[in-house]
Amino acid sequence: MANGIKGATFSSYLMLYFNQVVGVPAAIVGTALACTLLVDAIVDPFLGRWADVTRSRWGRRHPFMYAAAIPTTVFFFLTWFPPDGLSHVQLGLWIFAFAAATRAAISAFEINASAMAPELSGDYTERTRLFSLRYWFGYAGAYGFTAFSLAFIFVESEAYPRGQLNPESYVNFAALGAGLIFLAILVCAAGTHNRVPWMRQADGQAGDPAMPLREHLREMLAAFRNRAFLAIFGFGVFKYTAIGLYSATTLYFGTYLFKLDTAQLALLTLDSFVAATLAAPLAPIFSRWFGKRTSSMVFAVLGVSIGLSPLLLSLFGLFFVPGDALLVPVLFAIGAIYGAMVAISLINTSAMLADVVEDSAVETGRHTAGTFFSASSFMQQCSNALGIFVAGQVLALAEFPERADPDTVPRPVVESLLIHYIPTSIGLWTIGALILLFYPITRARHERNVEILRAREAEAREREQRDAALGGPAR
């Protein structure tokens, strides 16, 4: 839920706010957010590896989860409120600094919350159910928060007939988002604290000598030698770039193409909540029927094709026009179906990543869930930032004006935005899905990996018991 709120606000509203409310060129905002990937590239793998080798009475996940709460809240809030008098370039630097700090802080929480999943269950299908619940709450946080904001925070006035363009509303918007993020992090950390004794501790003993930095780097890079992880990583780069592009432009389409007010946008935001509610029980079923890889690929491409249909039909003048009574209901239905399909793909891909942990452990002898999920977090955040960068370029290529009035934006400008957006989106999703063809882990292979690891652990316990028995009389 915490990451869902951060992701929704940064992906959908940060571009709109700084571009259309503050007046910063879209290319500068997109570039500033894309540059945060430089920070993610360093911080995320470091955090994942640090957690993997941490030994404490709170385990190796929870210290980082608790520590992330206050920094994430503070940095998130400050991102929205730069000092007065800054130039466009200086505003870009402000966005970069505080967005990067927010991403780094929440990564300490999100990486370890995600890495708990393979430690809580080794069952192939149960993991999909766990990630279904994670995604449901993520969607509830993201779209429940934005729907509430559109309905009750973005206040319409005579000066701002569309509340999402009212600058005064963003104070309460940022404050509520920050508060909910803080609460969600603490509830998650405290709510899973009693699971600490049953989760895997770091390999080795507390008194073992520190591992050299070169060895840490070698083990971190080992993740990228795992074929299954590389397939997920490649799919994720294209997938989350497409999601970032969609998130940054969807309010533009709602505001300038369909000319929706805040109440209608709030209602349409809830279609994603419906989508998550449909996807949560269906994802494990399709995982069992077709396998995780096939369901991830098929539902991604099919769902996005359905989701793009209103934009494609609008481009050719074949869709409902603004003000038509059927416009919002049809958009809601399409959004729920499209969103459910994409959510099923996302859930199964995350469950696939959990299966990679055992696959790697069989090869390397180490359980490095934090390393894999940190690499995944880096991929998600960077690709989302890259998607926002692509959105900035798409808006620039379409010559979309800053602080535009929805009632006076020329139709050719909106059509140019559609022409640049549609092929970019479907191309990203299709290329990403094709990369998943290289993912090799089936259910049978996963169950074999689990059995191998259980046998190794049983052998290690027997060896420790024999060593203790032999050493007892001497001591």
N, C-alpha and C positions, 0 to 999 in steps of 0.2 A: 504493500500500500504506500509506503514512504517513497519508494522508487517510482511508483506509478504517478504520484502527485508531482514529483520533481520532473519526470520525463514529459508528462502532459504539458505542464506549464512552460518548461524550457523549449519543447519542440513546437508547440502550437502558438503560444502567446508571446514569447520573448521576441520573435521576429516581428509579429504584428505590432507589439507595443513600441519597440524602438524604431521601427520603420514608419508606421502610420500614425502613431501618437506623438513620439518624440521628434521624428523626422530624420532619422539617420538612414542613409542609403542602404538598401537591402544587401548590396554586395559587401559593404563594410560589416554589417551584422553577421552575415553568413560566414565571412572570412574569420571574424573574431571567434565565433563558436567553433569553426573547423580547426582553428589553431589550438583549441583545448586538447586535441588529440595528442599533441606533443607532451603535455603533462600526463595524460592518461597512459601513454606509452611507457613512461617511467614509473609512475606511482602504482598503477594497478598490479603489474606483475610483482613489484616489490611487496605490496600489501598481502597478496596471496601467498607468496613464499614465506613471508614473515609469520603469517598465521600458521602455515603448515609446520613450522619448526618450533612454535611457541609451546611451552609447557607451563601450566599454571593450575591453581586449584579451581579455576573457572573454565578449564579446558583450553582449547586453542582457538575457539571461535568467539565466545562471548566477551572477552576483554575488548576486542575491537568493535563489537556491536554496541556495547555501552559507550565506549569512548567517542563514537561517531555522532551521538545525538546532538550535543550542543554546537560543535563546529558546523555541522550540516545546516542546522536551523539558522544560525547567524549569517553564514555566507549566502544562503538562499535568499534571505530577506534583503540583504544589502545589494544583491545583484540588480534589483529593480530601481534603486534610488541613487543614481550618480549625483555628484554636486552640480549646482547650476554653473553655467558659463563654460562648459567643456566644448571643445570643437568636436566635429564628427570623428576624427581619428582618435582623440582622447576618449570619447565615449566608447569607441571600439575597443580600446585598451582596457577600459573599466569592465566592459562586458566579458572580455577574455579573462581578466584576473579573477573576478568573482565567480563566473561560471566554472572556471577550472578548479577553483578552491571548493566550490560546492560539489562538483563531480568527484574530486579526490576524497572529500570527507564522506560522502554517501557510499563510495566504493568500499570503504573500510567496513561498513555495515552490510551492504548488498552482497559482496563477494562471500562473506562468511555465512550469511543467512542462506544463500544458495548452496554453499558447500556442505551445509548440514544434511541436505536431502539424501545423498548417497550413504551418509553415515547413519541416518535414521532407518533406512530400509535397503535391503539388497534385492528385493523382489522386483522382477521386470515390470509387471503391471502396476504394482503398488506405487512405484516411483512415478509413473505417469499420473496416478491419482494425486500424489503429493504436489506435482507441478501444476496439475489442473487447479488445485486449491490456491496455489501461489498466484497463478495467473488470474483467477477469479477475483482475489482481493486486490491484485494489481490494477485490474480493470475497474473495480469498484472505487479504488482510490483515485485513479486518473479521471474517469468519466463521471463518477459521482461528484467529485469536487468541482470539476469544470461545469457540470450541469447546474449545480447549486450556485456557482458563481455567476453564470449567465442569467439565472432566474432571480437572484436576490442581491448580488453585489454590483454587477455592471448596470448602473442606474441610467435609464434613458432620460433625457431632458430636451428642452427646446433647442439648446445649442448642440447636443449630441443625441440625435434621434436613434442612433445605434450605440447601445451602452458599452460595447466592447472597444469603442473608440474614445470613451470618456476617461481622461487621465486621472481624475480624482478617484475613480473606482479601484485603481491598482494598489492603493495603500491597503485597503481591507483585503483585497485579493492576495497580496503577498503575505500579509500578516496571518491570515487564516491558513494559507498553504504551509507556512513555516511552523505554525502551531501543530497542525495535523501531522506533519513529518516528524516532529519531535515526539509526539505521543505515540505514533505508530512504531518508531524505532524502539522506544522503551517497552511497549507492550510485547513486541516480538521477542526482544532479548529476555525480559523477565518471564514471559510465558513459556519459553523453551529452556529456561535455566535448569529446571529439574531433570532435563534429559542429559545434562553434562556427564554424569557418571557412566552413561551407557554409550557415549560417543567416543570415537577413536581419539586417543591422545597422539602427540607427536612421536615419531619413531625415536628410539634411543632412550637414554636415561638423563635425568636432570643434571648429573655430574659429568656427562660426556663433554669432551673438548669441543670448542666452537668449530663449526665447519668453515673452511676458507671461503672467501668471497668467490673465487673462481669456481669452486665446487657448487655453490649456490646457483651461479649463472648457468653452469652446465646442466643442472637439473631443471632449471626454469626453461631452458631452450629445448630440453628433451621433449616437452609437450608438443613442439612443432615437428617432431619426427614421427609422431603417431598419426597414421593415415586417417583413422576415424576422426580424430580431432581436427585435422586439416580440412576434411570435407565439411564438418560443421562450421569451422571458422570461415571457410570460403563462402558457404551459403549465407552465413550471418553477415558478412561484410556487405553483400549485395542486398540482402533482406532488410537490414536495419538502415542502410542508406535510403532504400525505397520508403521505409516507414518514416524516417526523418524528413524526407521530401514531402510525403503526404501530410505529416503533422504540421509542417511549416506553411503549407499552402491551402489546407482544407478550409480555414477561416476566410481566406481570400475568395474561394469559390462560393462559400455560403453567403458572404457579404456582397461580393461584386457580380457574381454570375446569377445566383438564385435570389439575391436581395432579401435575405431572411433577417428578421429582427431577433433580439436576444432571447425572447421566449421560444421562438421556433428553433433557434440554435441549441438552446438548453434541452428541448425535447429530443432533437436529433442526436445530441450527445449521449442520451440514455440508450440509443440503439446498441452502443458498444457494451453497455452493462448487460443488455439482453443477450448480446452475442456471447459474452463470457459465461453467462448462466447456461446457455445452450452447449457451449464448447466443453465446460468442465466435466459433465458426465459422458459426453460423446467421445472425447479424446481417448480415454482408456479403451473404449469399445473398438474404435477404428484401429487403435494400436494393436489390439489383440487379433482383429480380423485381417488387416492388411500389412501389419508391421509398421514400426515407427517411421522408417525411411520413406516408404511408399506414401503413407498418409501425409507426411510432412510435405512431400513434393507436390502431390496431386492437389491437396486443398489449398496450397499457397497460390499456384497458378490459376486454378479454377476460381478461387475466391476473389482474387484481384481482378480477373477479367469481368466478373459480375460487378465488382465495386466501381470499375471504370465506366460501366455502361451509361450512367446518367451524363457523365461529362462528354462521352463520345456522341451520344444522341443529341445533346445540347449543341455541340459543335455544328451539326448538320440541321439544326432547327427541328428535331423530331421529338424533343422531350417537353415536359410540362413547363410553361413559361412562369416567371415570377408572378405570384398572386393567385395561381390556379389552386383550387381547393384540394386537388389530388397531389400537388407537388410534395408537401411535407410527408403525408402518409407513405407515398411510394419511396421517397428517399429513406424514410425510417426502415421500411421493410427490406430494401436492398442493403442498407447499412448493416442491419442485424444479420442477414444471411452471409454477406461478404465478411463481416467481422467475425462471425462464428467459424467460418472456414479458415481464416487466417489465424485465429486463436488456436484452433486444433493443430495447425502446422507448428505454431510457436511452442505449444505445450509438448508435443512429441519431440521436437528438436531439443528442448531442454532436457527431457528424459533421456534422450540419446547421449547427451553430454555426461549425464550421471553414469551411464554404462561405460563410458570411455575410462572412467577412473579405475574400474577393475581391470579393464583391458590393458591399461598402462601398468598397473600394479603387477600383473602376471609377467610382463616383460622386464620391468625395472626393479621389482621387489619393494616399491615404496607407494604408499597411498597419498597422493598429492592433489586432493580435491580442490584445495585452495588455489593451487597453481593453475589448474584447468579453468576454474570458475573466474579467477582473476583475469586470465587471458580472454575468457568469454565476455567479462564485464568491460574490459578494454575494447574489445571488438564492438560491443553494442554501443558504448558511449561514443567511441570514435566514429563509428559508422552513422550514428544519429547526427553527430556534428557534421559529418561529411554530407549527409542528406540535407541538412539546413544550408550548408554551403552551396550544394547543387540547387536548392530552392532559390537562394539569392541570385545565382547565375541565371536560372530560368526566368525569374522576375526581371532581371536586368535585360536579358535577351528580348523579353516581351515588351520592354520599355514601359514597365508599369510605374506610374508616378507615385511619389511619396505624398502622404496626407491626402489621399484621393477621396473625393466625394462619390459614394456608390451610385448616386443618381446622375452623375455627369461623366463617369468613365466611359470612353467610347467603346462600342461593341467590338471593333477590330482589335483593341488592346486585350480585351478578355479572350477573344478567339485566339490571339497569338499566344496567350498564356496556356490555353488548352492544347494548342498544337505542339508546344514545347514540352508540356507536362506528360501527356498521355503516353507517347512512345518511350519516354525516359523511364516512367514507372513500370510499364509492363516488361520492358527490356531488362531492368534490374532484377525483377522477380524471376523471370525465366532463366537468365544466366545463373542466378543463385541456385535455383532448384536443380538445374542440370549438374551442378557441382556435387550435389548429394548422391549422385550415382556412384561416387567413389567411396561412400561410407560402407564399411565391410561387416559391421557387427549385427548379427541376427539374434533372435531370442535364444537359439540353441548355443551360439557362441558365448553369449552373456552368461547363461547358466553353467556352461563349462568353465568359464573364468571364475565364477563364484565358488564352484566346487574345488578348483585348483587352489584358490586362496584359503579356503577353509581347511583343506588338507595341510597346507603349509603352516597355518597358524596352530593346528593341532600338533603337528610335529615339533614346532618351536616350543609349545607348552610342555610337551613330554621331555624335550631336551633340557629345559630349565629345571624341571622336577628332578631329573636324573643328576644334573649338576649340583642341585641343592642337597640331594641325598648323599652324594659322594663327598661334598664339601662339609657336611654337617659335623661328622666326628672330628675332623681336623681342627675345626674352630672350637 
